[in-house]
Each structure stands twice: as C-alpha cells, then as structure tokens.
Amino acid sequence: MKVRAVNKHVMISPQKLRLVCDEVRGMDAQQAKTLLKFLPHKGAEIIRKTLASAMANAEENNEANPNELFIEQIYADEGPRLRRFKAGARGRYKPRVRRTSHITVVLAQREDS
C-alpha cells in the first residue's frame, strides 16, 4: 500500500529542499516528522506539513497505522520560475529568478518479516 501527498508551487528553490529531503529519505514517518520539527531550515517546516498530509491520507483513506509507515520516496522537483527584474546602474536592469518547487512524499507500509 502506497500513499502520496503533493505540495505544489512552494516558494523555495528545489536545491534548498533537496538538502532536507536527503536527511529523511527512508526513515519512519513518525521519526522523520519529529526530526523535521527541529531542523533549522525553512524547507523542513514545508516538508513536515507535506509529510503530515501524506500520513493523514494513509490513515483516512487506507486505515493504515501511522507507526508502520515509512518514507519510500521523497523528492523536490522544479516548478515554474517567476522572472523579476531589479534596477541596475545606468538605466539597465538585472534579472532575478524566483524559483518554486513541487514536493512529493510517498509513504509505504512496512512489511513484517
């Protein structure tokens, strides 16, 4: 049983989110949620909310036990870019790119062996 949650158009670059994703990939869902609460990154809070949504989906739709869930996949893809311009010297402009991300969290249930 696999459950997923997607958070789109998040205003943070995927490069910053991938640092946090690598920390929690493969962990138990409850343990990862606790770890994300104390990481000092802006992306940690965003990923924690997406993880909580995936856990709620598992409980509501599949009646899964949250203690048996683990993060099978977690990744941050690039979303649309917002192109902005800043005034430069001599009447010129300097381009600025505001990057957005799409976060996907896939949870699976541990198989007892």
Secondary structure, 3 states (H helix, E strand, C coil): CEEEEEEEEECCCHHHHHHHHHHHCCCEHHHHHHHHHHCCCHHHHHHHHHHHHHHHHHHHHHCCCHHHEEEEEEEEEECCCEEEEEECHHHCEEEEEECCEEEEEEEEECCCC
